[in-house]
């Protein structure tokens, strides 16, 4: 059964730890991230995220990509009835674990 979360539309949520559902989103957009950056990531593990309710949902996710390197990805997930998977909107490289997760 899907859980329903009621959040107001507008700004991003507070920072939360990545759970299994958000890691699946990371896994689904990994190849898109590799295409945009021209790199191959052996590690692509979500650490923290923020979400934003729009017509669908935006996710801003801090992802560990190996060593001390991180990226910040913005992913759009359309509403379920569309049947569309997550889409990588943007990726910001050269981030560290200490960098604030923000757009």
C-alpha positions as CSV (number, residue, x, y, z in Angstrom):
1,X,0.0,0.0,0.0
2,X,1.3,3.4,-0.9
3,X,1.6,5.9,1.9
4,X,0.1,9.3,1.3
5,X,2.1,12.3,2.4
6,X,0.3,15.7,2.5
7,X,2.8,18.5,2.0
8,X,2.0,22.0,0.9
9,X,3.2,23.0,-2.6
10,X,6.0,25.5,-2.6
11,X,9.4,25.4,-1.1
12,X,11.7,22.5,-0.4
13,X,11.2,20.4,2.7
14,X,13.7,20.1,5.6
15,X,16.7,17.9,5.0
16,X,16.0,14.2,5.6
17,X,18.2,11.1,5.5
18,X,17.9,9.0,2.3
19,X,15.7,6.0,2.6
20,X,15.2,3.0,0.3
21,X,12.7,4.9,-2.0
22,X,15.1,7.8,-2.5
23,X,18.0,5.5,-3.1
24,X,15.9,3.8,-5.9
25,X,15.5,7.2,-7.5
26,X,19.3,7.7,-7.3
27,X,19.8,4.2,-8.9
28,X,17.4,5.1,-11.7
29,X,19.1,8.4,-12.6
30,X,22.7,7.2,-12.3
31,X,23.1,6.6,-16.0
32,X,21.6,10.0,-16.8
33,X,24.2,11.6,-14.4
34,X,27.0,9.7,-16.1
35,X,25.8,10.9,-19.5
36,X,25.6,14.6,-18.3
37,X,29.1,14.5,-16.7
38,X,30.9,12.2,-19.0
39,X,32.0,10.2,-16.0
40,X,31.4,6.6,-14.7
41,X,30.5,6.4,-11.0
42,X,31.3,3.1,-9.2
43,X,29.5,4.5,-6.2
44,X,26.3,6.5,-6.3
45,X,24.8,6.5,-2.9
46,X,22.3,9.0,-1.7
47,X,23.1,10.6,1.7
48,X,20.5,13.3,2.4
49,X,17.7,14.9,0.4
50,X,15.0,17.6,0.3
51,X,11.7,17.3,-1.6
52,X,9.3,19.8,-3.2
53,X,5.7,19.2,-4.2
54,X,5.0,20.5,-7.6
55,X,2.9,18.8,-10.4
56,X,4.8,15.7,-9.3
57,X,7.8,16.1,-7.0
58,X,11.3,17.5,-7.1
59,X,14.1,15.9,-5.2
60,X,17.3,17.6,-4.3
61,X,19.7,14.8,-3.3
62,X,23.3,14.8,-2.0
63,X,25.0,11.8,-3.5
64,X,28.3,10.2,-2.6
65,X,30.3,9.3,-5.7
66,X,33.5,7.9,-4.2
67,X,36.3,9.1,-2.0
68,X,35.5,12.5,-0.7
69,X,33.5,13.4,-3.8
70,X,29.8,14.2,-3.8
71,X,27.3,15.6,-6.3
72,X,24.0,17.4,-5.8
73,X,21.3,16.2,-8.2
74,X,17.9,17.7,-8.9
75,X,15.4,15.0,-10.0
76,X,11.8,15.4,-11.1
77,X,9.4,12.6,-10.5
78,X,6.1,13.0,-12.5
79,X,2.8,11.9,-10.9
80,X,2.4,8.1,-10.8
81,X,-0.5,8.0,-13.4
82,X,1.9,9.3,-16.1
83,X,4.0,6.1,-15.9
84,X,7.1,8.2,-16.3
85,X,10.3,7.4,-14.3
86,X,12.5,9.9,-12.5
87,X,14.3,12.5,-14.7
88,X,17.6,14.1,-13.9
89,X,17.1,17.8,-14.2
90,X,20.6,19.0,-13.2
91,X,23.7,17.9,-11.5
92,X,26.3,20.0,-9.6
93,X,29.7,18.4,-9.3
94,X,32.7,19.2,-7.0
95,X,30.7,19.0,-3.8
96,X,31.9,17.7,-0.4
97,X,30.1,16.1,2.5
98,X,30.2,19.5,4.2
99,X,28.5,21.4,1.5
100,X,24.9,22.6,2.2
101,X,22.3,20.9,0.1
102,X,20.6,23.8,-1.7
103,X,19.5,24.8,-5.2
